[in-house]
């Protein structure tokens, strides 16, 4: 398997280099040079397999011959043994042909664990084989950072610097990052928004001197291995509902578009995904893009669902590349224009391609709150605000056939908002109940790229 950049100015690389590199040197995102395919009978067989076995097959299709099947299975079994539910991603029925996929049974209680736990094993495998050490720089809107810290804490070959927007994530989300005691973890509260953190991340990766001196790596969803790993739960949930003989719809709460794009990846591999509905809060850049054809950055609005408070969805570049028939020149032009102007007018043919698979709906704060209450009253399920945004979308769309809502976080990660909405206090699972009593350790820095880069260099060299 070879991987190319969406912007076409970087050489093709193998799976190892795509994973360890994260962002392509030309600023683009890695995608497979050619999409692999899984046979229908193999997808049908997933219904009788463990989650780790399915993950090993799906990820193996992307790794090619760089990891043996036995090595991949061993890594997947180790990664998913960290989850508190034996099914890893269980489903709960909330209505006729309507299900919630619980993606939050990992160590940091968020869907990011599903990819991050296996990504840490891939890093350990590749870096150990090469006798190499790396520095990971991570920008988080709430959940990626906690998942990265849980996956990489204590790693011998990796140091991790996590940036989060100060005051814009929940206390529980923050504490999953800042209470780590291991010396290979550093947390930075940035005076700004997640989009500011993400812009600093991209600036750091375009700084070739920094990138080479600290061997910089990324585990945000710009890393294709994250997307590949997230595509696995589309296969497991769909296979449980009758795929490939029955096509399945998915409703996905989305900020950076990685989770929803993973559904597109599953579709390209052969899973009969009928529609993917992107659910957003008032930070509705994706909903507007799929509806109007204009991808326009706006001001970030703080909401009850902070992991979705994003107005620049990095993985949209991957979809754009596919929609313009893999024209890297057009993709580079469009996203350079977006960087300077904040606007992309999607070509009509590309928009038609996107709308054939995706649609988007934005949900306001009042409806989010009402949906937490109504879901509890009607089903007995207590859901977090991000999942509530997606469940609320069901009232705005007409989907035929089985439909799966991706539940991306445990309600206990947002205890105050969930309690205010429902009157029920969500409890942290037993394994992380002591989180509030642990000492926090983090630094406060301005939202300035040069300041953050100097901090990363000093930490990496310490």
N, C-alpha and C positions, 0 to 999 in steps of 0.2 A: 504494500500500500504506500502511495506517495501522496503528499499534501502540498497544495499550492495556495498562494496568497490571493485574496479577493482583489488585490490591487495590482497584481501581475508583475511587480518589479523585483520579486525575490525568487530565488531558485527553489525548485521543488525539494521537499525533505521527506524523510521517513517518519514513522509514527513516533519514534523516540525523540527526535529533534522537534517535532510539532508539539509534543507534550512538554518537554523541558523548556522550549522557547516561548510557548504561549502566544505572544503577539509576533507576527512576521516582521522582519527587519524593515520592510517598506511601510509599516503602519497598518497593513491589512490583517485580516483574520484568516487562519488556516481552514481549508475545507478539503475533503478528499478530491484527488485528481479525477477519480471516477468513483461513483457510488457503488458499494458492494450490494449484493442482494441475498435475501434469505428465502428459501423455497417455502411454498405454502404448507407443505406437510411438516416442515420443521417448525414453523410458527404454530401450527396446530398442536404440536407435541409440547410446546412450552407450558400448556395447561397442566401437565402432569409433572413438571420439573420444579425444583427449588429455585428461589430467587437467585441464589449464587450461580446455579447452573445456567440459567437464562442469561445472566449478566456476562458470564464467561463466554458464551456463544456470541452474543451481540458485540461485546468489546473485542473478541477475537477476530471478528470480521473486519474491524478497523485497524487492529494491530498487525495483521498479516503474519509473516513469518518471523517478526521481531520478538515475539513472546510465544513460547510453546503452549499448547492447550492445557497441559498439566500445570504449568506455572501460572497461567491466567486463572484457572479454577482455584488453585490454592490461594491466590491473592483475593479473589472474590469471596471465598468462604471465610477468610480471616476478616475481611472488611465488614461483611454483613453479619458476622457473629457479634458485632458491637451493638446491634439493634435490640431493643427491648421486646419486640414482637417477632415471633418465629417466622411469620409470613413476610417480614420486612416492610412491605407495603400492603397492608390489609385494606379491604373495602367494606363500607357500610352502606346499606341501601336506605335512601331517604325519600323515595317515591317510586312510582311506576317507571321501570327502566332507568332509574336515576340513582347514581351511586357517588359516594365520596371515597376517593382514594387517599388514605392517611399516609402522608409522606413524612411524618414528623416523629417517628419512633427511634431516630438515631440519637447519638450522644448530645447534640445541641438542640434537639427538639425542632428541627427545621428540615425542609426538603433538601437543603444544600448538603446535608450529611450523606445522602444517597450517592452523590458523586464524589464528595471530598474524601470519604473514607477509602474508596478504591484509588483515588488519585494519589493519596499519600503513599499507598503501597506501590503504585507505579513509579513514583519518584524514588522511593527507596531502592527499588529493583534497578532502575536505570542508573542512578547516581552511584550506587554501590558497585555496579558492573564497571563503571568508568573511573572509579576512584576520584570522584568530583564532589565539590560542595557548591550550593547555590543559596542565593538570597531571594526569598519570595516577597514581593510587594503586593498587597491586597487592598482594594478599596471596597467598602461594604456599606450597603444601605440598611444593614441590621443583622442579616442571617449568615452571609458568606463568611464574615470575619470569625464568628463563633465556631462555625463548622471547620474553618481552616485551623484555628487554634486547637480544637479538639483532635483534629486529624494529625497535626504535625508537632504538637507539643512534645518536647524531649527528643525529637529527631536528631540524629548524629550529623547528618549531611546537609541540613537545611536550617536557615534562620528565617524567621517570618516577621515582617512589619505590616501591621494592619492599620489602615486609616478608616475612621468613621466620623460622620458629621456630628459634632458635639450638640447635644440637646435634641437631636432629631431621631433617636432610636429609643426603644424602651429600656428600662433599667435592667430587666432580665437579659435582653439581647446584649447590652453593654457588659454585664457581669460575666457572660460566657467567654468574653475576650479578656477582660481586664483582671480577672482573678487567677489567671494562669501564673504559676510560680516558676516555670521552667525558663532558663536563661536564654533559650533560643527564640523567645517570643517577645516582641515589643509592640505596644499599642499606642496609637496617636489619635487624640481627639482634635479634629480639624475644625477651625472656625470657618464654617461654610456649609454647603449642601453636599449631597452625594455626588451630584454632577461635578462639583468642584473637585472632589476626591478622585473621581474617574478621569477628569482632565489632567490632574497631576500624575496619575498612573500612566496615562498615555504619553505625557511629556517625558516621564522618566524612561520609558521604553524607547523613545526616539533619541535619547541622549546616549550615543554609542559609547562614549568614554565611561559613563556610569555603568551602562549595561554590561560592558566587558570587564570592568574592574571588580564588580561584585557578583558577576555571573547572575544577572537579574532574571527572575522567572515570575510568571503570573498564574494564579489559580482561580481568578475570576472566570466568569462564563465565556470570556474571550478565549480561554483554553479549550480546544476542541474536545479533549478527553472528558471534560465536564459535561459537554453536550451529549457525547456518545453514551456516557454513563446514565444520564437522565433519560435517554430514549428507552432504557430498559424497562422502566415501569409503565410505559405505554404498551409494550409487548405483554407484560404479565397481566395487566388489568384487562386488556382487550382479549387476550387468549382465554381468560377466565369467563368472559362474557360471550364466547363463541367465535371469536376471530380464528382463522381468516374467513370463515363462512358468513359472519355477520360483521358489517362495518360498524365502527364505533365513533361517536362524537366525544370531544373533550372540551371542557371549559377550564381555562387556565388563568389564574390571577397573575398578572405580568407587570414587571417593571423594566428589567434589562432585556427581556424577550428570550432569555436562554431556555427557560422551561418550556415555553410555547414552541420555540424553534426545535427543541428536542423531539416534539411530536412530528414536525415536518421531516426530521431525520428518520424517525421510525417509518414514516410513510414512504420515504425514498428507498428504504430497505425492503419494502414489500408489505408492511402492515396496512390493512384496509382502513385507514383513518378517513372518516367521512367529512367531518368539519372540525376545525379548531377555532373556538371562540376565545378571543383575548379579552379578559376582564380587567379593566383599569379603574382606578379611583379618579379624582379630579385632575391628576397628572396624566392627561389622556392623549399624549402624543401618538400612541399606537392606534387607539380607537379612531382618532381623527384621520390618521394616514390611511387606514383600511376603508374608511367611509368616503373621504373626500379626495384621496389621491395626493394630498399635500402633507409631507412629513415636516412639521414645524415645531421648533423648540419654543417652549414658553417658560414662564417663571415657575420654579418648583413651589408647590403648595403643601405645607405640612398637613398630614391627615392621620386618621386612626390606623391606617395600614402603611406604616413608614417604609417598609421594604419596597414599596411600589412608588415611592415619591421620587420619580425619575422623569426627566424630560429629554433624555438622550439615551436611547436603548441600543447598546453596543451591538447586540446580535442581529439587529435589523439589517446591518450591512451584509451579513451572510445571505439573508433572504433576498435582498435587493440584487446581489450578485447572481443568484439563481434565476430571479425573475427577468433580468436583462440578458438572459441566455449566456451567463458566465462571461460577459464582456467586462474585463478587468479595467480597461481604459475608462469606460463609462462609470464603473463603480468608483474608481479613484477620483474622477472628476466630481461626481455627485457628493462624495463624503468630504472632499476638500472644500467644496462649496458650502456644505453644511457646517463645517468647522468655522468658517468665517461669517456666514450669513444666517445660519440656523434654519435654513429652509432647503428642502428637496421637493421638486415637483416630479412625482413618479410618472414615467412614461406610460401612456395608456395601455400598451400591450403588457407591460410589467405589472401594472395595477390589476388588469384582468386576470393575470396569472395568480397574483396574491389573493384576490377575492374569490378565486375558485376553491381555495382551501381555507382561508382565514376570514374572520369578521371580527369586529371589535365593538365593545359596549363599555361606556363609562358609567360608574355608579357614584352617587353623592354620599355624603356622610350620614345624613338622616336615614337613607335607605339601607346603608351598611348596618347601622345600629338596629333598625327594625328587623333586619334579616337575622341577626344574632338571636333576637328574641323569638321570632317566628319559627326558626329552625329548632330551637330548644323546645318550644311548645308543641310543635307538630311531629317531631321525630325523637326528642329526648337527647339529641346531640348538641353539645356545647362546642361552638366553633370560634376560631379567632377572626379578627377583622379582615384579614386577607382572604380567607376562605369565604367569609360572608359576602365580600365583593363578588366572588365568582358564583355563589349560590343565588345572589340577587339577580345576576344576569339571566338566569333561567326564566325569569318572568318577562324578559324582553326579547327572547328568541324563540323560534319554532323549530325544534330539532326532532327529527324522526329517528327512532331506534335507540339502542342503549347509549346512555350519556354518562360520562365520568367527569366529576368535578375534582380537580386537584386541590387537596387541602395541604397547604404548604407549611403551616406552623401549628404547634400545640397552643391551645388557648392560654396556657399558663405563662407564655412568653409575653402576653399583653394583659396582665391580671386586672389592672385598673380599668381599662376600657371595656373589657369583657364583663367585669362586675357591674360597672355603671349601666351597661346596656341590658344585662340579663338578671341582675340581682343575685347571681350565683358566683361565688369565688372559685376560680379554677385553681386546682392544686398542682404544684410541681410534682412530677413523678419522684418516687422514693430516691432514686439514684442521684438526683440533682437538688434535692430539697434543702441542702445546706448552702446553696449558692449565695443567699443573701447575707450570710455571716462571714464570708471570706473577704480578705483584704484585697482591695483593688490596686492595680499598678498600671499607670498610663501617663503619657506626656501630652500637654496641650501645645499646639502649634498653629500659626496662621495658615490660611489656605493659599500658600505660596509655593510654587513648584521648586524653586531653588532651595528654600528652607527645608522642605521635605527631603529633597535629594541629598542634601548635606547630612541630614539625620540618618538616612538609609546607609550612606557610605560609612559614617562613623560607627553605626551599630554593626554593620557587616565586618568591619575591620577590627572591631574590639576583641 
